Amino acid sequence: MRGRNFHTYSFDRVLADIRDARDHGARTIFLVDDNITLNVRRFEALCEAIIAAGLHKIDYFVQAMTSAIANHGETLAPLMRRAGFRYVFLGIENILENDLEFLKASAKNTERTNGQNTGNATLKAIDYIRRNQMYVVGGLIVGSPGDTRESIEANLEFARRYVDWPYIQHPTPYPRTPMTKDFRDQGLIMNERLEEYDGTTAVVRTEHLAAEEVEFMRWKAERWMKVHHIPVALKHDPGFVLLRGWKMLQHTFRGSSIRSALGLESEKKVFERYREIRKAEREYV
């Protein structure tokens, strides 16, 4: 995302930032490293430092790589939980090998044993996370050039079964990237309006499906997936959910109406209304 080099803060600096956030009332902290498991040993040491500093009562949200969790989860996952980690974002991207190759994501989803590739790491990583009372925020991408209705549904079904909170996006041909050239060469870019390049608006078609149909499939499935996590949120913070739960549902089901709830409107009609709401939001911003 930002080149091949990265820089780290000292643990003293990291702990000071966490302590300052806690003292100002923070109960949850998102460590925004793009991939904190790039150096597993350092991450383990950070977990130990958080525990030693007594900062493990905070809930932490972190981004990790499936292969690292799968390959080191036996010791890493329990340590993460003791340090207060609660949600783990996994860049699953796609469960189909052909799409992983297009997205150049095969390596980060590969399990290794004795230096050899031994399969997809996703399910093993998810098992370690859940076994240690943490939750999976699953990042998937649907709408790659070769995607069919069946391949997209396979990924959505995987998310329904194994992901606690979905974060599903579409390939987006940002200017001057190799992906953009691939899409342009295949004539798949349907939308050049950069204000709609937000990851959840499908702006490219596949070889088999229109962009709008890809977006409709994701939208229809994802909103119901999010509802499944409400009981977990209610158990963890009942006051927040009871006070704001209706707003959460209202946002998740934007475009819905009493008529649609009663089955008197098609889902496509609701989707059209949702897209109009998104358009108005972009104009406001």
C-alpha positions as CSV (number, residue, x, y, z in Angstrom):
1,M,0.0,0.0,0.0
2,R,2.8,2.4,0.9
3,G,5.8,0.7,-0.7
4,R,8.0,-2.1,0.7
5,N,9.5,-0.2,3.7
6,F,7.8,0.3,7.0
7,H,8.8,2.0,10.2
8,T,8.0,1.1,13.8
9,Y,7.6,3.0,17.1
10,S,9.3,1.9,20.2
11,F,7.1,0.0,22.7
12,D,7.5,2.8,25.2
13,R,5.9,5.1,22.6
14,V,3.2,2.7,21.7
15,L,2.3,2.0,25.4
16,A,2.3,5.8,26.1
17,D,-0.2,6.4,23.3
18,I,-2.4,3.5,24.6
19,R,-2.2,4.8,28.1
20,D,-3.1,8.4,27.0
21,A,-6.1,7.1,25.0
22,R,-7.3,5.1,28.0
23,D,-6.9,8.1,30.3
24,H,-9.0,10.1,28.0
25,G,-11.8,7.5,28.1
26,A,-11.0,5.1,25.3
27,R,-12.4,1.7,25.8
28,T,-11.5,0.3,22.4
29,I,-8.3,1.0,20.3
30,F,-7.7,0.2,16.7
31,L,-4.1,-0.5,16.0
32,V,-4.0,0.6,12.4
33,D,-0.9,-1.2,11.2
34,D,-1.7,-2.5,7.7
35,N,-0.3,-5.9,8.8
36,I,0.9,-6.2,12.4
37,T,1.8,-9.8,11.9
38,L,4.4,-9.0,9.3
39,N,6.9,-9.5,12.2
40,V,5.2,-12.1,14.4
41,R,7.9,-12.0,17.1
42,R,7.6,-8.3,17.5
43,F,3.8,-8.6,17.8
44,E,4.2,-11.2,20.4
45,A,6.5,-9.0,22.4
46,L,4.0,-6.1,22.0
47,C,1.3,-8.3,23.5
48,E,3.5,-9.2,26.4
49,A,4.4,-5.5,26.9
50,I,0.6,-4.6,26.9
51,I,0.0,-7.2,29.6
52,A,3.0,-6.2,31.7
53,A,1.8,-2.5,31.6
54,G,-1.7,-3.5,32.8
55,L,-3.2,-2.2,29.6
56,H,-4.9,-5.5,28.7
57,K,-8.4,-4.4,29.9
58,I,-8.9,-2.4,26.8
59,D,-10.5,-4.0,23.7
60,Y,-8.1,-4.0,20.7
61,F,-8.9,-4.2,17.0
62,V,-6.1,-5.2,14.8
63,Q,-5.4,-6.2,11.1
64,A,-3.5,-9.4,10.4
65,M,-2.6,-11.8,7.7
66,T,-4.3,-15.2,7.5
67,S,-1.1,-17.1,6.9
68,A,0.6,-15.6,9.9
69,I,-2.3,-16.5,12.2
70,A,-2.5,-20.0,10.8
71,N,1.2,-20.6,11.0
72,H,1.7,-19.2,14.5
73,G,-1.8,-19.3,16.0
74,E,-1.2,-22.1,18.5
75,T,0.8,-19.7,20.7
76,L,0.0,-16.3,19.2
77,A,-3.8,-16.4,19.4
78,P,-4.0,-17.1,23.2
79,L,-1.4,-14.4,23.8
80,M,-3.4,-11.9,21.8
81,R,-6.6,-12.7,23.8
82,R,-4.7,-12.3,27.1
83,A,-3.5,-8.9,25.9
84,G,-7.0,-7.7,25.2
85,F,-7.4,-8.3,21.5
86,R,-11.1,-8.7,20.6
87,Y,-11.5,-8.2,16.8
88,V,-9.1,-9.4,14.1
89,F,-9.4,-8.1,10.6
90,L,-8.3,-10.8,8.2
91,G,-7.5,-9.9,4.6
92,I,-9.1,-13.1,3.2
93,E,-9.8,-11.3,-0.1
94,N,-11.2,-14.4,-1.9
95,I,-11.6,-18.1,-1.2
96,L,-11.1,-19.1,-4.8
97,E,-7.5,-19.7,-6.0
98,N,-8.0,-18.1,-9.4
99,D,-9.3,-14.9,-7.9
100,L,-6.5,-14.9,-5.4
101,E,-4.0,-15.0,-8.2
102,F,-5.7,-12.0,-9.9
103,L,-5.7,-10.1,-6.7
104,K,-2.0,-11.1,-6.1
105,A,-3.1,-12.3,-2.6
106,S,-2.2,-16.0,-2.8
107,A,0.9,-15.7,-0.6
108,K,-0.8,-14.0,2.4
109,N,-3.4,-16.8,2.4
110,T,-1.0,-19.7,2.2
111,E,-0.3,-22.0,5.1
112,R,3.2,-23.3,5.3
113,T,4.5,-26.4,7.1
114,N,8.3,-27.1,7.3
115,G,8.8,-24.4,4.6
116,Q,6.4,-25.9,2.2
117,N,3.0,-24.6,1.0
118,T,0.3,-26.8,2.4
119,G,-2.9,-25.1,1.4
120,N,-5.2,-22.2,2.1
121,A,-4.7,-20.7,5.6
122,T,-8.0,-19.0,6.0
123,L,-10.1,-21.6,7.9
124,K,-7.2,-22.5,10.2
125,A,-6.7,-18.8,11.1
126,I,-10.4,-18.4,11.7
127,D,-10.4,-21.4,14.0
128,Y,-7.5,-20.1,16.1
129,I,-9.2,-16.7,16.4
130,R,-12.6,-18.1,17.4
131,R,-11.2,-20.7,19.7
132,N,-9.6,-17.9,21.7
133,Q,-12.8,-15.9,22.1
134,M,-11.9,-13.3,19.5
135,Y,-14.0,-12.3,16.4
136,V,-13.2,-12.3,12.7
137,V,-13.7,-9.2,10.6
138,G,-13.5,-10.7,7.2
139,G,-12.2,-8.7,4.3
140,L,-13.3,-10.2,1.0
141,I,-13.4,-8.9,-2.6
142,V,-16.0,-10.0,-5.1
143,G,-16.3,-8.9,-8.8
144,S,-12.9,-9.9,-10.2
145,P,-12.8,-10.3,-14.0
146,G,-13.6,-14.1,-14.1
147,D,-16.3,-14.0,-11.4
148,T,-19.6,-15.7,-12.1
149,R,-22.8,-15.6,-10.1
150,E,-21.7,-18.9,-8.6
151,S,-18.2,-17.8,-7.6
152,I,-19.5,-14.7,-5.9
153,E,-22.2,-16.6,-4.1
154,A,-19.5,-19.1,-2.9
155,N,-17.6,-16.2,-1.3
156,L,-20.8,-14.8,0.2
157,E,-21.7,-18.2,1.6
158,F,-18.2,-18.5,3.1
159,A,-18.7,-15.1,4.8
160,R,-22.1,-16.1,6.2
161,R,-20.6,-19.3,7.7
162,Y,-17.2,-18.2,9.0
163,V,-17.1,-14.4,9.3
164,D,-18.4,-12.6,12.4
165,W,-18.4,-9.1,10.7
166,P,-18.2,-8.8,6.9
167,Y,-16.1,-6.2,5.1
168,I,-16.8,-7.0,1.5
169,Q,-15.6,-4.8,-1.3
170,H,-15.3,-4.7,-5.1
171,P,-12.1,-4.4,-7.2
172,T,-11.6,-0.7,-7.8
173,P,-9.3,0.5,-10.7
174,Y,-7.6,3.4,-9.0
175,P,-5.6,5.5,-11.5
176,R,-2.1,4.4,-12.5
177,T,-2.2,1.0,-10.9
178,P,-1.5,-2.4,-12.6
179,M,-5.1,-3.5,-11.8
180,T,-6.5,-0.6,-13.8
181,K,-4.5,-1.5,-16.9
182,D,-5.8,-5.1,-16.6
183,F,-9.4,-4.0,-16.4
184,R,-9.0,-1.4,-19.2
185,D,-7.3,-3.9,-21.5
186,Q,-10.4,-6.2,-21.0
187,G,-12.9,-3.4,-21.4
188,L,-14.4,-4.0,-18.0
189,I,-14.4,-0.5,-16.5
190,M,-17.9,0.8,-16.5
191,N,-17.6,3.9,-14.4
192,E,-14.8,6.6,-14.5
193,R,-16.4,8.8,-11.8
194,L,-13.7,8.8,-9.1
195,E,-16.0,10.1,-6.4
196,E,-17.7,6.6,-6.6
197,Y,-14.4,4.8,-6.2
198,D,-15.2,3.9,-2.6
199,G,-14.7,0.2,-2.6
200,T,-18.4,-0.6,-2.1
201,T,-19.7,0.8,-5.4
202,A,-19.0,-1.7,-8.2
203,V,-17.4,0.3,-11.0
204,V,-16.2,-2.6,-13.1
205,R,-18.1,-5.5,-14.6
206,T,-16.9,-9.1,-14.7
207,E,-16.8,-11.2,-17.9
208,H,-20.1,-12.7,-16.9
209,L,-22.0,-10.1,-14.8
210,A,-22.9,-6.4,-15.0
211,A,-21.3,-4.2,-12.3
212,E,-24.7,-3.3,-10.8
213,E,-25.6,-7.0,-10.4
214,V,-22.3,-7.7,-8.6
215,E,-23.0,-4.8,-6.2
216,F,-26.6,-6.0,-5.7
217,M,-25.5,-9.5,-4.7
218,R,-23.0,-8.1,-2.2
219,W,-25.5,-5.6,-0.8
220,K,-28.3,-8.1,-0.4
221,A,-26.2,-10.6,1.5
222,E,-24.0,-8.3,3.6
223,R,-26.7,-6.3,5.4
224,W,-28.1,-9.5,6.9
225,M,-24.7,-10.8,7.8
226,K,-24.2,-7.7,10.0
227,V,-27.4,-8.3,11.9
228,H,-26.1,-11.6,13.1
229,H,-23.5,-9.9,15.2
230,I,-25.9,-7.8,17.2
231,P,-26.4,-10.4,20.0
232,V,-22.6,-10.4,20.5
233,A,-22.6,-6.6,20.7
234,L,-25.6,-6.6,23.0
235,K,-23.8,-9.0,25.4
236,H,-20.6,-7.0,25.4
237,D,-22.2,-3.5,25.7
238,P,-26.0,-3.8,26.3
239,G,-26.3,-0.1,27.1
240,F,-24.8,1.0,23.8
241,V,-26.9,-1.4,21.8
242,L,-30.2,-0.6,23.6
243,L,-29.6,3.1,23.2
244,R,-28.3,3.1,19.6
245,G,-29.4,-0.3,18.2
246,W,-32.2,1.2,16.1
247,K,-29.8,3.7,14.5
248,M,-27.5,0.7,13.7
249,L,-30.4,-1.1,12.0
250,Q,-31.6,2.0,10.3
251,H,-28.1,2.6,8.7
252,T,-27.7,-1.1,7.8
253,F,-31.0,-1.3,6.1
254,R,-31.0,2.1,4.3
255,G,-33.5,2.1,1.5
256,S,-35.9,-0.3,3.2
257,S,-39.5,0.7,4.0
258,I,-42.5,-0.7,5.7
259,R,-43.7,-2.0,2.3
260,S,-40.4,-3.8,1.7
261,A,-40.5,-5.3,5.2
262,L,-43.9,-6.7,4.5
263,G,-42.7,-8.1,1.2
264,L,-44.7,-5.7,-0.9
265,E,-41.6,-4.3,-2.7
266,S,-38.9,-6.2,-4.5
267,E,-35.3,-6.1,-3.2
268,K,-34.2,-4.5,-6.5
269,K,-36.5,-1.6,-5.7
270,V,-35.0,-1.2,-2.2
271,F,-31.5,-1.5,-3.8
272,E,-32.3,1.4,-6.2
273,R,-33.4,3.5,-3.3
274,Y,-30.2,2.6,-1.4
275,R,-28.1,3.7,-4.4
276,E,-29.9,7.0,-4.5
277,I,-29.2,7.6,-0.8
278,R,-25.5,6.8,-1.4
279,K,-25.5,9.3,-4.3
280,A,-26.9,12.0,-2.1
281,E,-24.4,11.3,0.6
282,R,-21.5,11.6,-1.9
283,E,-22.9,14.9,-3.1
284,Y,-23.1,16.2,0.5
285,V,-19.5,15.2,1.2
